[in-house]
Structures are given as C-alpha cells and as structure tokens.
Amino acid sequence: TMKLERITIYPKDIQRVTGRSERYGRTLIGKIRKHLNKQDHQFVTVEEFCEYTGLKIEHVSQRMF
C-alpha cells in the first residue's frame, strides 16, 4: 500500500519543524501566501514552504508525520 503524504503545510507542522509557536506558523504562512500572490483561501504546499525558508523537503517531511 502507498503511504498518503499531505502536500499542504499547517501552522502546527511549522511549529514541529522550527520549534517556534503556532502563531509564528500562521504568520509565516501568511508571508508565504503574500510572497506567492496567493489568496487567503489558497493552501501553501510543503514544497513552497521549503523554497521560501531554504529548508530541505526531506527534513521537513520527516518532522511533519
């Protein structure tokens, strides 16, 4: 069976990855949305988060799940 991995990132995930607060995660997602000209209802992907922060996708996904 194939493991289904989430492609979107949430404030709680950012908290786990960075050790910062969940509020910081919400703020960061807002900054990434603005940077990518996304609207409020659009999701931020793990890939977009990694591009923005310079973190490696393998490191991030290990800590998300």
C-alpha positions as CSV (number, residue, x, y, z in Angstrom):
1,T,0.0,0.0,0.0
2,M,1.1,3.5,-0.8
3,K,1.5,5.9,2.2
4,L,-0.5,9.1,1.6
5,E,1.5,12.1,2.4
6,R,0.0,15.5,2.8
7,I,1.1,18.1,0.4
8,T,-0.1,21.1,2.4
9,I,1.6,22.6,5.4
10,Y,-0.2,23.9,8.5
11,P,0.9,26.2,11.4
12,K,1.2,23.1,13.7
13,D,3.6,21.5,11.2
14,I,5.7,24.6,11.2
15,Q,5.7,24.6,15.0
16,R,7.1,21.0,14.9
17,V,9.7,21.7,12.3
18,T,11.0,25.1,13.7
19,G,10.3,24.8,17.4
20,R,8.6,28.2,17.2
21,S,5.0,28.9,18.3
22,E,1.9,28.0,16.3
23,R,1.2,31.8,16.0
24,Y,4.6,32.1,14.2
25,G,3.5,29.4,11.9
26,R,0.3,31.3,11.0
27,T,2.3,34.5,10.4
28,L,4.8,32.6,8.2
29,I,2.1,31.0,6.1
30,G,0.6,34.5,5.6
31,K,4.0,35.8,4.5
32,I,4.5,32.9,2.1
33,R,1.0,33.5,0.6
34,K,1.7,37.1,0.1
35,H,5.1,36.3,-1.5
36,L,3.5,33.9,-3.9
37,N,0.5,36.2,-4.6
38,K,-1.9,33.6,-3.2
39,Q,-5.4,34.4,-1.9
40,D,-6.4,33.7,1.7
41,H,-8.3,30.6,0.8
42,Q,-5.4,29.0,-1.1
43,F,-3.2,26.4,0.6
44,V,0.6,26.6,1.0
45,T,2.4,23.4,0.0
46,V,5.3,21.8,1.8
47,E,7.4,22.4,-1.3
48,E,6.5,26.2,-1.3
49,F,7.3,26.4,2.4
50,C,10.7,24.7,1.8
51,E,11.6,27.0,-1.1
52,Y,10.7,30.1,1.0
53,T,12.6,29.0,4.1
54,G,15.5,27.2,2.4
55,L,14.9,24.0,4.4
56,K,15.2,20.6,2.7
57,I,12.0,18.9,1.9
58,E,13.2,15.5,3.4
59,H,14.0,17.2,6.8
60,V,10.6,18.9,6.9
61,S,8.5,15.9,5.9
62,Q,10.3,13.7,8.5
63,R,9.2,16.0,11.3
64,M,5.6,16.6,10.0
65,F,4.4,13.0,10.2
